[in-house]
Amino acid sequence: MTDVRITHIGGPTTLIEVGGWRLLTDPTFDPAGGRYSFGWGTTSRKLTGPAIAPAELPRIDAVLLTHDHHGDNLDSAGRALLPSAGVVVTTAAGARRLGGSTRGLTPWAVTRLNAPDRPTIEITATPARHGPPLSRPIIGDVVGFALRWDGQRHGVLWITGDTVLYHGVRQVADRLPVSAILLHLGGVRFPVTGPLRYTMTGEKGAQLCRLVAAQTVLPVHYEGWEHFRQSRDGIKRAFAKAPENIQRSVRWLPIGTPTSITV
């Protein structure tokens, strides 16, 4: 049994601490107020700044970057801290753009974090599609990450990344035992593309959780930006319609405060 400490910094950004490792997901540290382009005429304004400033972070051993080309997953301040991280893991296309020693993964590829005084962490890239069918060439590649290390009792810690619910995401339920999920939600939409969704709603997230049957579900990526169209209240209402075991699995991470879970 392994205790993991997770601090939700804002949006998709979390600090994961386990076995002496400190992992940062999708670093977004710009202040509120900026407007960002997401391509093809889509924009969004950042409404909330980070709960923790980059200077307040501990040493970061690895950044798990689901994709590098959207400002709500990697902004200017987040990009500035990448060189100080021990390792950056992202998509294969993102690794080519970022250069240096960035590790690029395609879905189901594996890399490892090794240190003599800490457990090895195996990182498996999981499929993600950041929009409707056939949107990948326009929107770009995204991956999730499944983390495995010795001492886990129930299964992996899975970071879904920005994705809709589709067959690639469902494969995770078939291929991996999942103990806990950092579930990217928000029901992202843009006026220029009407009803099209670019991330899961609470309803779709609850459907995924029924397949995965994780013990702990941790919603992230639902607050702090204009283009997040389903708030915490909306997600709560969606999960309230799910089976009781799914409802009991949901834990809301307080912004800026470490929370311990068992994996």
C-alpha positions as CSV (number, residue, x, y, z in Angstrom):
1,M,0.0,0.0,0.0
2,T,1.4,3.4,-1.0
3,D,0.4,6.8,0.2
4,V,0.5,9.5,-2.4
5,R,0.3,13.3,-1.7
6,I,-1.4,15.4,-4.4
7,T,-1.7,19.2,-4.4
8,H,-4.0,20.7,-6.9
9,I,-2.4,24.0,-8.0
10,G,-5.1,25.0,-10.5
11,G,-6.6,23.8,-13.8
12,P,-4.8,20.6,-14.8
13,T,-1.7,21.4,-12.7
14,T,-1.0,19.1,-9.8
15,L,2.1,18.3,-7.7
16,I,2.3,14.5,-7.1
17,E,4.6,13.4,-4.3
18,V,5.4,9.7,-3.8
19,G,8.4,7.7,-2.5
20,G,10.6,10.8,-2.5
21,W,9.6,11.7,-6.1
22,R,8.0,15.1,-7.0
23,L,6.1,15.1,-10.2
24,L,4.4,18.1,-11.8
25,T,1.5,17.8,-14.3
26,D,0.7,20.3,-17.0
27,P,2.4,23.4,-15.5
28,T,0.3,26.5,-15.7
29,F,1.6,29.4,-13.6
30,D,0.6,32.6,-15.4
31,P,-1.5,35.1,-13.5
32,A,-5.2,35.5,-14.2
33,G,-6.4,37.9,-16.9
34,G,-4.4,36.8,-20.0
35,R,-6.1,35.8,-23.3
36,Y,-4.7,32.8,-25.1
37,S,-5.2,31.5,-28.7
38,F,-6.0,27.8,-29.2
39,G,-5.9,27.9,-33.0
40,W,-8.6,28.1,-35.7
41,G,-10.1,31.3,-34.3
42,T,-10.6,29.9,-30.8
43,T,-9.5,31.9,-27.7
44,S,-10.0,31.8,-24.0
45,R,-9.2,34.0,-21.0
46,K,-7.6,32.7,-17.8
47,L,-9.8,33.6,-14.9
48,T,-7.8,32.3,-11.9
49,G,-4.1,32.3,-11.1
50,P,-2.2,29.4,-9.6
51,A,-2.5,28.6,-5.9
52,I,1.2,28.1,-5.6
53,A,3.9,30.3,-7.4
54,P,6.7,28.5,-9.3
55,A,9.2,29.9,-6.7
56,E,7.3,28.2,-3.9
57,L,7.6,24.7,-5.5
58,P,10.0,22.1,-4.2
59,R,12.6,20.5,-6.5
60,I,10.7,18.9,-9.4
61,D,12.0,15.6,-10.6
62,A,9.7,15.2,-13.6
63,V,7.1,17.1,-15.5
64,L,4.3,15.1,-17.0
65,L,3.0,17.2,-19.9
66,T,0.0,15.9,-21.6
67,H,0.5,18.3,-24.5
68,D,2.6,21.5,-25.0
69,H,0.5,23.5,-27.5
70,H,-2.4,24.8,-25.4
71,G,-2.0,27.6,-22.9
72,D,-4.3,25.9,-20.4
73,N,-1.8,23.0,-20.1
74,L,1.5,24.8,-20.6
75,D,1.6,28.6,-20.3
76,S,4.6,31.0,-20.4
77,A,5.5,30.6,-16.8
78,G,5.1,26.9,-16.9
79,R,7.3,26.7,-20.0
80,A,10.0,28.8,-18.2
81,L,10.3,26.2,-15.4
82,L,10.7,23.2,-17.7
83,P,14.5,23.5,-17.9
84,S,14.8,23.2,-14.1
85,A,12.9,19.9,-14.0
86,G,14.9,16.7,-14.0
87,V,12.8,15.1,-16.8
88,V,10.0,16.3,-19.1
89,V,7.7,13.6,-20.6
90,T,5.2,14.5,-23.2
91,T,3.9,13.5,-26.7
92,A,6.3,12.6,-29.5
93,A,5.4,15.8,-31.4
94,G,5.8,17.9,-28.3
95,A,9.2,16.5,-27.6
96,R,10.3,17.5,-31.1
97,R,9.0,21.0,-30.5
98,L,10.5,21.4,-27.0
99,G,13.8,19.7,-27.9
100,G,16.6,19.0,-25.4
101,S,16.3,15.9,-23.3
102,T,12.5,15.8,-23.4
103,R,11.1,12.3,-23.6
104,G,8.4,11.9,-26.3
105,L,5.9,9.0,-26.0
106,T,3.2,7.6,-28.3
107,P,0.2,5.8,-26.8
108,W,1.2,2.6,-24.8
109,A,4.9,3.5,-25.0
110,V,6.8,3.2,-21.6
111,T,9.5,5.2,-19.9
112,R,10.9,5.0,-16.4
113,L,12.1,7.3,-13.7
114,N,15.1,5.8,-11.8
115,A,17.0,7.0,-8.8
116,P,19.2,4.9,-6.4
117,D,17.3,5.9,-3.3
118,R,13.7,5.9,-4.6
119,P,11.3,3.4,-6.2
120,T,11.4,3.2,-10.0
121,I,8.3,4.8,-11.5
122,E,7.1,3.3,-14.8
123,I,5.2,5.7,-16.9
124,T,2.9,4.4,-19.6
125,A,1.5,6.8,-22.1
126,T,-2.3,6.3,-22.6
127,P,-4.5,7.3,-25.6
128,A,-6.3,10.6,-25.6
129,R,-8.2,12.5,-28.3
130,H,-8.7,16.2,-27.6
131,G,-11.9,16.6,-29.6
132,P,-14.4,15.0,-31.9
133,P,-13.7,12.3,-34.5
134,L,-11.2,13.3,-37.2
135,S,-10.1,16.4,-35.1
136,R,-6.6,15.1,-34.3
137,P,-4.8,16.6,-37.4
138,I,-6.2,20.0,-36.5
139,I,-6.0,19.9,-32.7
140,G,-2.8,17.9,-32.3
141,D,-1.7,15.0,-30.2
142,V,-2.4,14.5,-26.5
143,V,-1.4,11.7,-24.1
144,G,-2.4,10.6,-20.7
145,F,0.0,8.9,-18.2
146,A,-0.4,5.7,-16.1
147,L,2.1,5.6,-13.2
148,R,3.2,2.3,-11.7
149,W,5.7,1.6,-8.9
150,D,6.5,-1.1,-6.4
151,G,4.2,-1.1,-3.4
152,Q,1.0,-0.3,-5.2
153,R,-1.8,-2.3,-3.8
154,H,-4.7,-1.6,-6.0
155,G,-3.3,-0.4,-9.4
156,V,-1.9,2.5,-11.3
157,L,-2.4,6.2,-10.8
158,W,-3.9,7.4,-14.1
159,I,-3.8,11.0,-15.4
160,T,-6.3,11.0,-18.3
161,G,-5.1,14.2,-20.0
162,D,-7.4,16.4,-22.0
163,T,-9.6,14.0,-23.9
164,V,-13.2,13.1,-24.9
165,L,-14.6,9.7,-24.1
166,Y,-13.8,7.4,-27.1
167,H,-12.5,3.9,-27.7
168,G,-8.8,4.8,-27.0
169,V,-9.6,5.9,-23.5
170,R,-11.8,2.9,-22.9
171,Q,-8.8,0.7,-23.7
172,V,-7.3,1.7,-20.4
173,A,-10.0,-0.1,-18.5
174,D,-9.2,-3.3,-20.4
175,R,-5.4,-3.1,-20.2
176,L,-4.5,-1.6,-16.8
177,P,-5.7,-2.0,-13.3
178,V,-6.5,1.6,-12.2
179,S,-6.5,2.6,-8.5
180,A,-6.9,6.4,-8.8
181,I,-7.7,8.8,-11.6
182,L,-6.8,12.4,-12.1
183,L,-9.8,13.0,-14.4
184,H,-9.6,16.0,-16.8
185,L,-13.1,17.4,-17.2
186,G,-14.6,20.8,-17.9
187,G,-16.7,20.0,-21.0
188,V,-14.6,22.4,-23.1
189,R,-16.4,24.2,-25.9
190,F,-15.7,27.3,-28.0
191,P,-18.3,29.6,-29.6
192,V,-16.8,29.3,-33.1
193,T,-17.3,25.5,-33.1
194,G,-20.7,25.4,-31.5
195,P,-21.7,22.3,-29.6
196,L,-18.5,20.3,-30.2
197,R,-16.7,19.2,-27.0
198,Y,-13.0,19.0,-26.5
199,T,-12.9,17.4,-23.0
200,M,-15.2,15.2,-21.0
201,T,-18.2,16.4,-19.2
202,G,-19.1,15.0,-15.8
203,E,-21.6,12.7,-17.5
204,K,-18.9,11.3,-19.7
205,G,-16.4,11.1,-16.9
206,A,-18.9,9.1,-14.8
207,Q,-19.3,6.7,-17.7
208,L,-15.5,6.2,-17.9
209,C,-15.4,5.7,-14.1
210,R,-17.9,2.9,-14.4
211,L,-15.6,1.1,-16.8
212,V,-12.4,1.7,-14.8
213,A,-13.8,1.1,-11.3
214,A,-11.1,3.1,-9.6
215,Q,-11.2,3.5,-5.9
216,T,-10.4,7.2,-6.0
217,V,-11.5,9.8,-8.7
218,L,-9.9,13.2,-8.5
219,P,-11.5,15.8,-10.9
220,V,-9.2,18.5,-12.3
221,H,-9.2,20.8,-15.3
222,Y,-12.7,22.2,-14.7
223,E,-12.1,25.7,-13.2
224,G,-10.1,28.8,-13.9
225,W,-10.7,29.4,-17.7
226,E,-13.6,30.8,-19.9
227,H,-13.6,27.7,-22.1
228,F,-14.3,25.3,-19.2
229,R,-18.1,25.1,-19.7
230,Q,-19.0,22.7,-16.8
231,S,-18.2,23.8,-13.3
232,R,-17.8,21.8,-10.2
233,D,-21.5,22.1,-9.4
234,G,-22.4,20.7,-12.8
235,I,-19.9,17.8,-12.4
236,K,-21.3,17.0,-9.0
237,R,-24.8,16.8,-10.4
238,A,-23.6,14.5,-13.1
239,F,-21.9,12.1,-10.7
240,A,-24.9,12.2,-8.4
241,K,-26.7,10.1,-11.0
242,A,-24.0,7.5,-11.1
243,P,-24.0,4.3,-9.1
244,E,-23.2,4.8,-5.4
245,N,-19.8,3.2,-5.6
246,I,-18.8,5.8,-8.3
247,Q,-20.2,8.6,-6.2
248,R,-18.2,7.5,-3.1
249,S,-15.0,7.3,-5.2
250,V,-15.0,11.1,-6.0
251,R,-12.7,13.3,-3.9
252,W,-12.5,17.0,-4.5
253,L,-8.9,18.3,-4.1
254,P,-8.8,21.6,-2.2
255,I,-6.8,24.1,-4.3
256,G,-3.3,24.6,-2.9
257,T,-3.6,22.1,0.0
258,P,-1.9,18.7,-0.1
259,T,-4.3,15.7,0.0
260,S,-3.1,12.1,0.7
261,I,-4.6,9.1,-1.1
262,T,-3.8,5.5,-1.1
263,V,-2.9,3.7,-4.3
